[in-house]
Amino acid sequence: MKQTPWMLILLIGLLSSCASRQICTRPITTSEPQALALVTASQKAHGRAAFDRIRDLSVSYEGRWASIGPRFQPVLVDSKFRGVSQERIILSPRIIAQTHTGPGGVKKVLRSPGQIAIAYNGTLSREAGANQAAALVADAYTLFLLGPFYFQQSGTVFAMNGESLVDEALCDEVLAILRPGLGMAEEDRCILHIDRGSKVLRRVRLTLNGLDSTRGAEVDVTFRQFKKIDGVLWPTDFDERIRCPFKLHAHHWNLRGLEINRGLRAHDLKLDRWTDKAARPTPALPH
C-alpha cells in the first residue's frame, strides 16, 4: 500500500481546521464599554503614562523560522532576508523603517501612511506581492511590539469575546476590529488575550487580509519574558503559530535591543540611506 503524500495530508488538515475559525465575522460598529475598559486597563498595566512620552523607537530583532513557513508563504516569510533586523518607528505620523539581513543579503523597507517601498540589495522592488507582504509585516510587527498601545488608533472598535488560557493564565478575550487593517487590508480582526489578574496582554490572534495569498488565514503570537524599560512593559519573546488554514508553528523571535526617543524625524529614514542618528545600532537590552 502506497503512503499518502504529505502534501495531501496537509491539504486535508487545511480543509478540516479552517472549518473551525475562531475570529468572528459578525458586523460590529461601536465598542462595548466592558471591552473598551479592558483594553484601557491593559494599557495602564503596560505603562500608559510612560508610553505617552515616547515619540520614536529603535529596536533590533533576531529570529528563526519553522520549516513550514517558507514553504507555505514564501513571499510573506522572505526567509532569505528576514533573519536579524534593525527597525525604527516614529509613532506619529506612523513611519516604520526596517533593515533586514539574511543569507540573501539586505532588504530595506520604508512604510508610511498609505505607502510602502522596499529594496533588495539596493534595487527597488516593483513586485506588488512583495510590497503587500512588506506592508503587512511592518504593521504587524509594530502591533506585536506596541501591544495594547497599538489599538489606540482611530477606527478601532472592541467587543467581548469570551475567555481562554494562555500559559496557564486565565485571560479575558477582546475582539478588536481594525479599519483600516494591517498593510493594505481594508479590515483586520484581532483577539486580545488579556490576563484577568495582571491585565497584561499575553497573546493576539489576528487575520492577515493585507496579502492576497493570506486572506482568510489566522495566526496567533504569544508574548513572554516581559521587561520594564523606561516605565513601559515590553515583551521580548515572541512565538507565532498558524491557526487557520492549519495549526503549525511558524516563527520564533526575540527583541534584542530597544532605545527610546533618539529624536528621529522622517528625513532620518530614507529608503536608500539612514542618517547617522538612525543608523547607529540599537543598544542591547539591559540584563
PEKA-V819623 format. One record per residue. N is the residue number from 1. PHI is phi in degrees with one decimal (999 if undefined). OMEGA is omega as a letter, one per 20 degrees, with the letter a starting at -180 (NA if undefined). D_LAST is the distance of its C-alpha to the last C-alpha in Angstrom with 1 decimal. Layout:
BEGIN
n->N phi->PHI omega->OMEGA d_last->D_LAST
n->N phi->PHI omega->OMEGA d_last->D_LAST
END
This chain:
BEGIN
n->1 phi->999 omega->a d_last->56.6
n->2 phi->-74.5 omega->r d_last->54.2
n->3 phi->-75.0 omega->r d_last->50.5
n->4 phi->-70.6 omega->r d_last->49.4
n->5 phi->-57.0 omega->a d_last->47.4
n->6 phi->-64.3 omega->r d_last->43.7
n->7 phi->-66.5 omega->r d_last->43.9
n->8 phi->-67.0 omega->r d_last->46.7
n->9 phi->-59.9 omega->r d_last->44.6
n->10 phi->-62.3 omega->a d_last->41.8
n->11 phi->-64.9 omega->r d_last->44.3
n->12 phi->-61.8 omega->r d_last->45.7
n->13 phi->-62.9 omega->r d_last->42.2
n->14 phi->-60.1 omega->a d_last->41.7
n->15 phi->-67.4 omega->a d_last->44.9
n->16 phi->-73.4 omega->a d_last->44.4
n->17 phi->-76.0 omega->r d_last->40.9
n->18 phi->-71.8 omega->r d_last->41.5
n->19 phi->-71.8 omega->a d_last->44.3
n->20 phi->-119.0 omega->r d_last->41.8
n->21 phi->-60.9 omega->a d_last->39.8
n->22 phi->-109.1 omega->r d_last->37.5
n->23 phi->-97.9 omega->a d_last->37.2
n->24 phi->-70.2 omega->a d_last->40.4
n->25 phi->-114.1 omega->a d_last->42.5
n->26 phi->-66.4 omega->r d_last->44.7
n->27 phi->-70.1 omega->r d_last->45.2
n->28 phi->-135.6 omega->a d_last->43.3
n->29 phi->-111.4 omega->r d_last->44.0
n->30 phi->-133.1 omega->a d_last->42.6
n->31 phi->-75.4 omega->r d_last->39.5
n->32 phi->-80.5 omega->a d_last->39.9
n->33 phi->-55.1 omega->a d_last->38.9
n->34 phi->-64.7 omega->r d_last->37.0
n->35 phi->-67.2 omega->r d_last->34.9
n->36 phi->-62.7 omega->r d_last->34.3
n->37 phi->-65.0 omega->r d_last->33.3
n->38 phi->-66.0 omega->r d_last->30.7
n->39 phi->-64.3 omega->r d_last->29.1
n->40 phi->-61.6 omega->r d_last->29.1
n->41 phi->-65.2 omega->r d_last->27.5
n->42 phi->-67.6 omega->r d_last->24.7
n->43 phi->-60.2 omega->r d_last->24.1
n->44 phi->-63.3 omega->a d_last->24.1
n->45 phi->-64.0 omega->r d_last->21.6
n->46 phi->-87.1 omega->r d_last->19.2
n->47 phi->101.8 omega->a d_last->19.7
n->48 phi->-57.4 omega->a d_last->23.0
n->49 phi->-61.1 omega->r d_last->23.7
n->50 phi->-70.8 omega->a d_last->20.5
n->51 phi->-62.7 omega->a d_last->21.0
n->52 phi->-63.9 omega->r d_last->24.5
n->53 phi->-91.5 omega->a d_last->23.4
n->54 phi->-85.9 omega->r d_last->21.8
n->55 phi->-110.7 omega->r d_last->24.2
n->56 phi->-150.8 omega->a d_last->22.3
n->57 phi->-131.6 omega->r d_last->19.1
n->58 phi->-119.0 omega->a d_last->17.8
n->59 phi->-135.5 omega->r d_last->15.9
n->60 phi->-134.4 omega->a d_last->15.5
n->61 phi->-128.7 omega->r d_last->16.0
n->62 phi->-143.4 omega->a d_last->16.8
n->63 phi->-150.6 omega->r d_last->19.1
n->64 phi->-141.6 omega->a d_last->22.1
n->65 phi->-99.2 omega->r d_last->25.5
n->66 phi->-69.9 omega->a d_last->27.6
n->67 phi->-64.3 omega->a d_last->30.9
n->68 phi->-75.2 omega->a d_last->33.0
n->69 phi->-56.0 omega->r d_last->31.3
n->70 phi->-61.4 omega->r d_last->32.6
n->71 phi->-75.4 omega->a d_last->36.0
n->72 phi->-79.3 omega->a d_last->36.4
n->73 phi->-137.1 omega->a d_last->35.1
n->74 phi->-63.0 omega->a d_last->35.0
n->75 phi->-70.6 omega->a d_last->35.3
n->76 phi->-68.0 omega->a d_last->32.5
n->77 phi->-70.0 omega->r d_last->30.1
n->78 phi->50.4 omega->a d_last->31.0
n->79 phi->-66.8 omega->r d_last->29.1
n->80 phi->-68.4 omega->a d_last->30.4
n->81 phi->-120.9 omega->a d_last->28.3
n->82 phi->-92.1 omega->r d_last->25.5
n->83 phi->-118.3 omega->r d_last->22.8
n->84 phi->-115.3 omega->a d_last->20.1
n->85 phi->-148.6 omega->r d_last->20.3
n->86 phi->-112.4 omega->a d_last->19.7
n->87 phi->-132.8 omega->r d_last->20.9
n->88 phi->-127.7 omega->a d_last->22.0
n->89 phi->-131.0 omega->r d_last->23.3
n->90 phi->-99.2 omega->a d_last->25.6
n->91 phi->-75.1 omega->a d_last->26.1
n->92 phi->-149.1 omega->i d_last->29.8
n->93 phi->-68.5 omega->a d_last->31.8
n->94 phi->-65.5 omega->r d_last->29.5
n->95 phi->-126.8 omega->a d_last->29.0
n->96 phi->-122.9 omega->r d_last->26.7
n->97 phi->-123.1 omega->a d_last->26.4
n->98 phi->-132.2 omega->r d_last->24.8
n->99 phi->-122.2 omega->a d_last->24.8
n->100 phi->-100.7 omega->r d_last->24.7
n->101 phi->-128.8 omega->r d_last->24.9
n->102 phi->-152.5 omega->a d_last->26.4
n->103 phi->-62.6 omega->r d_last->29.2
n->104 phi->-85.4 omega->a d_last->31.8
n->105 phi->124.4 omega->a d_last->30.3
n->106 phi->-117.5 omega->r d_last->29.0
n->107 phi->-115.9 omega->r d_last->29.6
n->108 phi->-114.6 omega->a d_last->29.4
n->109 phi->-131.5 omega->r d_last->29.8
n->110 phi->-131.1 omega->a d_last->30.8
n->111 phi->-118.5 omega->r d_last->31.2
n->112 phi->-133.0 omega->a d_last->32.9
n->113 phi->-52.8 omega->r d_last->35.1
n->114 phi->76.3 omega->a d_last->37.8
n->115 phi->-137.1 omega->r d_last->37.0
n->116 phi->-148.4 omega->r d_last->35.2
n->117 phi->-141.8 omega->r d_last->35.4
n->118 phi->-136.8 omega->r d_last->33.9
n->119 phi->-138.6 omega->r d_last->34.5
n->120 phi->-105.6 omega->r d_last->34.2
n->121 phi->48.8 omega->r d_last->33.9
n->122 phi->87.7 omega->a d_last->35.5
n->123 phi->-104.6 omega->a d_last->38.3
n->124 phi->-64.3 omega->r d_last->38.6
n->125 phi->-92.2 omega->r d_last->38.9
n->126 phi->-116.2 omega->r d_last->41.8
n->127 phi->-79.7 omega->a d_last->41.4
n->128 phi->-60.1 omega->a d_last->41.5
n->129 phi->-64.3 omega->r d_last->39.6
n->130 phi->-65.1 omega->r d_last->36.7
n->131 phi->-67.3 omega->r d_last->36.5
n->132 phi->-59.1 omega->a d_last->36.6
n->133 phi->-64.0 omega->a d_last->33.8
n->134 phi->-65.1 omega->r d_last->31.6
n->135 phi->-65.2 omega->r d_last->32.3
n->136 phi->-63.0 omega->a d_last->31.5
n->137 phi->-64.5 omega->a d_last->28.1
n->138 phi->-60.2 omega->a d_last->27.1
n->139 phi->-68.7 omega->a d_last->28.0
n->140 phi->-64.6 omega->a d_last->26.6
n->141 phi->-69.7 omega->r d_last->23.1
n->142 phi->-67.6 omega->r d_last->23.2
n->143 phi->-59.5 omega->a d_last->24.2
n->144 phi->-62.0 omega->a d_last->21.4
n->145 phi->-72.7 omega->a d_last->18.8
n->146 phi->-78.3 omega->r d_last->20.7
n->147 phi->58.7 omega->a d_last->21.7
n->148 phi->-64.1 omega->a d_last->24.2
n->149 phi->-71.4 omega->r d_last->24.4
n->150 phi->-60.8 omega->a d_last->26.0
n->151 phi->-88.2 omega->r d_last->29.0
n->152 phi->-77.9 omega->a d_last->29.9
n->153 phi->-65.6 omega->a d_last->32.1
n->154 phi->-66.6 omega->a d_last->35.9
n->155 phi->87.5 omega->a d_last->38.0
n->156 phi->-99.7 omega->r d_last->35.7
n->157 phi->-122.3 omega->a d_last->37.4
n->158 phi->-129.3 omega->r d_last->36.0
n->159 phi->-145.9 omega->r d_last->37.7
n->160 phi->-68.6 omega->a d_last->36.8
n->161 phi->-139.1 omega->r d_last->36.6
n->162 phi->101.7 omega->a d_last->36.3
n->163 phi->-142.5 omega->a d_last->33.5
n->164 phi->-161.1 omega->r d_last->31.4
n->165 phi->-107.9 omega->r d_last->28.8
n->166 phi->-128.6 omega->a d_last->25.4
n->167 phi->50.5 omega->r d_last->23.3
n->168 phi->68.3 omega->r d_last->25.9
n->169 phi->-99.7 omega->r d_last->25.3
n->170 phi->-72.2 omega->a d_last->28.5
n->171 phi->-124.9 omega->r d_last->28.3
n->172 phi->-88.7 omega->a d_last->30.9
n->173 phi->-99.2 omega->r d_last->31.7
n->174 phi->-121.8 omega->r d_last->32.6
n->175 phi->-85.2 omega->r d_last->34.4
n->176 phi->-114.8 omega->r d_last->33.6
n->177 phi->-108.8 omega->a d_last->36.2
n->178 phi->-98.5 omega->r d_last->35.2
n->179 phi->-133.7 omega->j d_last->38.1
n->180 phi->-71.0 omega->a d_last->37.6
n->181 phi->-89.1 omega->a d_last->35.4
n->182 phi->-82.5 omega->a d_last->32.7
n->183 phi->64.9 omega->a d_last->33.9
n->184 phi->-94.9 omega->a d_last->37.6
n->185 phi->-74.0 omega->r d_last->38.2
n->186 phi->-71.2 omega->a d_last->40.5
n->187 phi->-151.0 omega->r d_last->38.7
n->188 phi->-133.4 omega->r d_last->35.8
n->189 phi->-123.9 omega->a d_last->35.1
n->190 phi->-127.1 omega->r d_last->31.7
n->191 phi->-107.7 omega->r d_last->31.2
n->192 phi->-95.0 omega->r d_last->28.3
n->193 phi->-98.3 omega->a d_last->27.1
n->194 phi->-104.6 omega->a d_last->26.1
n->195 phi->-55.6 omega->a d_last->24.9
n->196 phi->-63.8 omega->a d_last->27.9
n->197 phi->-84.2 omega->a d_last->26.1
n->198 phi->-88.5 omega->a d_last->22.8
n->199 phi->69.5 omega->r d_last->24.2
n->200 phi->-73.7 omega->r d_last->21.1
n->201 phi->-78.7 omega->a d_last->22.2
n->202 phi->-99.4 omega->a d_last->21.5
n->203 phi->-160.5 omega->r d_last->23.8
n->204 phi->-126.1 omega->r d_last->26.2
n->205 phi->-115.0 omega->a d_last->29.3
n->206 phi->-146.0 omega->r d_last->31.2
n->207 phi->-83.4 omega->a d_last->34.2
n->208 phi->-129.1 omega->a d_last->34.3
n->209 phi->-86.1 omega->a d_last->37.5
n->210 phi->-82.5 omega->a d_last->36.7
n->211 phi->-135.0 omega->a d_last->37.8
n->212 phi->-54.3 omega->a d_last->41.2
n->213 phi->-77.7 omega->r d_last->40.1
n->214 phi->-112.2 omega->a d_last->37.5
n->215 phi->-61.9 omega->a d_last->39.6
n->216 phi->96.6 omega->r d_last->39.8
n->217 phi->-80.1 omega->r d_last->36.6
n->218 phi->-135.7 omega->r d_last->33.9
n->219 phi->-131.9 omega->r d_last->30.2
n->220 phi->-126.1 omega->r d_last->27.5
n->221 phi->-126.0 omega->r d_last->23.7
n->222 phi->-99.9 omega->a d_last->21.6
n->223 phi->-103.6 omega->r d_last->18.2
n->224 phi->-142.0 omega->r d_last->15.5
n->225 phi->52.2 omega->a d_last->11.8
n->226 phi->-72.5 omega->r d_last->11.9
n->227 phi->-129.1 omega->r d_last->9.3
n->228 phi->-91.9 omega->r d_last->11.0
n->229 phi->-129.1 omega->a d_last->10.9
n->230 phi->51.6 omega->r d_last->13.9
n->231 phi->84.4 omega->a d_last->15.7
n->232 phi->-115.6 omega->r d_last->15.7
n->233 phi->-90.2 omega->a d_last->14.5
n->234 phi->-113.2 omega->r d_last->13.7
n->235 phi->-74.7 omega->r d_last->14.0
n->236 phi->-120.3 omega->r d_last->11.8
n->237 phi->-127.3 omega->a d_last->14.2
n->238 phi->-127.8 omega->a d_last->17.9
n->239 phi->-128.8 omega->a d_last->20.9
n->240 phi->-109.1 omega->r d_last->24.3
n->241 phi->-131.3 omega->r d_last->27.6
n->242 phi->-75.5 omega->r d_last->31.2
n->243 phi->-112.9 omega->r d_last->33.3
n->244 phi->-152.7 omega->k d_last->36.5
n->245 phi->-86.8 omega->r d_last->38.6
n->246 phi->-150.1 omega->a d_last->37.1
n->247 phi->-110.1 omega->a d_last->34.1
n->248 phi->-151.2 omega->r d_last->31.8
n->249 phi->-71.9 omega->a d_last->28.2
n->250 phi->-117.0 omega->a d_last->27.6
n->251 phi->-161.5 omega->r d_last->24.1
n->252 phi->-132.5 omega->r d_last->20.4
n->253 phi->-147.7 omega->a d_last->17.7
n->254 phi->-129.4 omega->r d_last->14.0
n->255 phi->-78.6 omega->a d_last->12.6
n->256 phi->-98.0 omega->a d_last->10.8
n->257 phi->-151.0 omega->r d_last->11.0
n->258 phi->-154.3 omega->r d_last->12.3
n->259 phi->-136.8 omega->a d_last->14.3
n->260 phi->-111.3 omega->r d_last->16.8
n->261 phi->58.8 omega->r d_last->20.4
n->262 phi->-73.8 omega->a d_last->21.1
n->263 phi->87.6 omega->a d_last->24.7
n->264 phi->-70.8 omega->r d_last->25.7
n->265 phi->-127.5 omega->a d_last->29.3
n->266 phi->-56.1 omega->a d_last->31.3
n->267 phi->-68.7 omega->r d_last->32.7
n->268 phi->-78.3 omega->a d_last->29.3
n->269 phi->-124.7 omega->r d_last->29.1
n->270 phi->-75.3 omega->a d_last->32.3
n->271 phi->-62.1 omega->a d_last->32.5
n->272 phi->-80.8 omega->a d_last->33.6
n->273 phi->-160.8 omega->r d_last->31.3
n->274 phi->-90.9 omega->r d_last->28.4
n->275 phi->-67.5 omega->r d_last->28.6
n->276 phi->-58.4 omega->r d_last->26.4
n->277 phi->-60.2 omega->a d_last->24.5
n->278 phi->-78.8 omega->a d_last->23.8
n->279 phi->-75.2 omega->r d_last->23.4
n->280 phi->-54.3 omega->a d_last->20.6
n->281 phi->-55.8 omega->r d_last->17.7
n->282 phi->-70.8 omega->r d_last->14.9
n->283 phi->-61.7 omega->r d_last->11.8
n->284 phi->-63.7 omega->r d_last->8.8
n->285 phi->-62.1 omega->r d_last->6.4
n->286 phi->-66.8 omega->r d_last->3.8
n->287 phi->-78.7 omega->NA d_last->0.0
END
